[in-house]
Amino acid sequence: MPMDAHDIESMIKAAIPDAEVTIRDLAGDGDHYAATVISESFRGKSRVQQHQIVYQSLNGQMGGLLHALALQTGVPGVPGGPGVPEG
């Protein structure tokens, strides 16, 4: 059974409590999602490190219940925008 977008968001927020998380189902099949995760805890970390933190929050579901996740991460602080990518 595919993962629900709400479950993905909940798992990320459980691991990164201050995160602003937006999830989109890219194909309507519950297997292909895009996520934007903005968190102050990403400040000073490379993009690879940020992505590793998000993937760790999914508790091994990547490649299993969750087939594909296009991921954008960043830190808060761009006037008029959701965040600024770091790395």
N, C-alpha and C positions, 0 to 999 in steps of 0.2 A: 504494500500500500504506500502511495506517495506521501510525502510530508506536506502538511498544511502550512501556509504562509504565516499564520498566527503562531504555530509551534516554532518555526524558525526564529521569528521575532522574539518570542519568549525566551528561547535558549540564549540568544545573543544578549538580551537585556539582563538575564540572570548572571552572566559572566562579566558584563560591562554595564553596570547599573546606570551610568550617566549617559549612555549612548542614545542618540536619536537614530532610529532604525526605520527604513522604508524598504518594503519588500514588494516586488512585482513578479507576477507569474508570467513568464515570457511566452510560453507556448499553450497555456491553458490546460496543461496536462498534469500539473502538480509535481513535475520532475525538473523543470527548468525555470530557475528564478534569477532575478537581479536584486541585489541588496545594496543599499547605500547606508553606511554606518559612520556616524559623526560622533567623535568622543574626545574630550579633553585628554583622556588617558593616552591617546595616540601621539600627543605632542612630543616631538623629539625622536620619534621612532620612524624607521624607514617604512616605506610602503609594504615591503615584504614582511616586516615585523608586525605591522598592523593587520595584514591579511592572516598571518599565522595566529594572532590572538582571536580573530573572528572564527577561523576554522576550528581552533581548539574549543571554542564555545559550543560548537555543534556536536561535540561528544562522539566523534567517529562516524557521523551520519553521512558525510560527504562520500560519494561513490557508492553508497548503499541506498538508503531510503531517499536521499537527496542526490540526484544524478548530476546536476550542474547548477553552479551558482556564480553568476557574473558579479564581481564584487568591486565596489568603490568605497574607499575609506578616506577620512579626513578629520581635521580638527575644526572646532567652531571658530567663527570670527571674521568671516568675509561679509561686509555690509551688503545686504541684498541677496545673499547666497547662503546655502546650507553649511558651508565649511570650505576649508582650503586643503587640498590634498597635500600631504607631507611626503617627503622621500624623494 
